[in-house]
Amino acid sequence: MLKRIWVLPALAVLGVALLAAACGGGGNNNTPTATRTPGASPTATRPAATATPARTATPAATATPARTATPAATATPAATATAAATATPAASGGAIVVTAQALAFDKNAIEVTAGQPFTITLDNKDSAVHNIHIYTQKGGTSIAVTDPQAVPAGSTGTLTTTITEPGTYYFQCDFHPEAMNGTLTVK
């Protein structure tokens, strides 16, 4: 029985050597083939594969607002229909209050006077974090953002600025930009 133990490894080595010789192809084409070295298992020499560098996409240049806090995931109520947009002129002293509730602003159109300072107070009556961020246009350059930049649920934040150039500007909640946005008209 002791004599039979060496037969299995010898047959395995012989089988691998035959397989390597069969795969090596025929003819005299200087292709490296497997060789049997006593005491070692058969090996074949093949050139190492080279990696092709992956292509990386270059993102389009867009202004991305800096975020100082990331809100924790919370369950949010379904959005409800909002009233039609109405322009809200700045009150005396340039004070405007915008309420965030049910993932919507209560105003999606605001009107201010060019060259006059104005303040927008965000009253966050929602269960999620919000802010108001004014841009030159959707996806444009940042003009001003509420302080703090992430207004927690049940809190208020303020944005005070002066815009000298008349025109139409864009504002949004950076946390819910598709649902919470509007236009700021400077006359």
LINKAGI-V912723 format. One record per pair of residues at least 4 apart in sequence whose ideal C-beta (glycine too) atoms are under 7 Angstrom apart, sorted by the first residue. I is the first residue (numbers start at 1). GAP is how many residues later the second one is. Records with the same first field share a line. If there is no record, write none. Layout:
I = GAP  GAP
This chain:
6 = 4
7 = 4
8 = 4
9 = 4
10 = 4
11 = 4
12 = 4
13 = 4  28  29
14 = 4
15 = 4
16 = 4  26
17 = 4  17  19  25
18 = 4
19 = 4
20 = 4  13  14  22  24
21 = 12  13
24 = 7  9  10
25 = 4  6
32 = 12  13
34 = 8  9  10
36 = 6
62 = 77
63 = 76  77  78  79
65 = 68  77  80  109
67 = 82  107
68 = 81  82
69 = 81
71 = 57  58  79  104
74 = 53  54
76 = 27  51  52
77 = 25
79 = 23  24  25  100
80 = 22
82 = 22
85 = 23  24  97
86 = 23
87 = 22  24  98
88 = 8  19  21  22  23
89 = 22
90 = 4  6  22  23  28
91 = 4  5
94 = 18  22  23  24  25
95 = 24
96 = 14  22  23  24
97 = 24  26
98 = 7  8  9  22  24  34
99 = 7  24  26
100 = 5  22  24  25  26  30  73  80
101 = 5  24  25
102 = 24
103 = 23  25  73  76  77
104 = 75  76
105 = 75  77
107 = 75
108 = 73  74
109 = 73  74
110 = 72  74
111 = 74  76
112 = 4  6  51  72  74
113 = 74
114 = 49  50  51  52  72  73
115 = 47  49
116 = 46
117 = 43  45
119 = 39  40  41
120 = 12  39
121 = 35  37
122 = 8  9  10  24  29  34  35
123 = 33
124 = 6  27  28  29  30  31  32
126 = 4  27
127 = 26
128 = 25  47
129 = 21  22  23  24  46
130 = 21  43  45  50
131 = 14  15  18  19  20  26  42  43  44
132 = 14  27  39  41
133 = 9  12  38  39  41
134 = 9  10  35  37  50
135 = 5  6  7  8  34  35
136 = 4  5  7  33
137 = 33
138 = 32
140 = 30
143 = 18  20  26
144 = 15  17
145 = 4  14
146 = 5  11  12  13
147 = 10  11
148 = 9
151 = 4  5  6
163 = 6  23
165 = 21
166 = 20  21
167 = 19
168 = 15  17
169 = 14  15  17
170 = 11  13
171 = 10  11  13
172 = 5  8  9
173 = 4  7
176 = 4
177 = 4
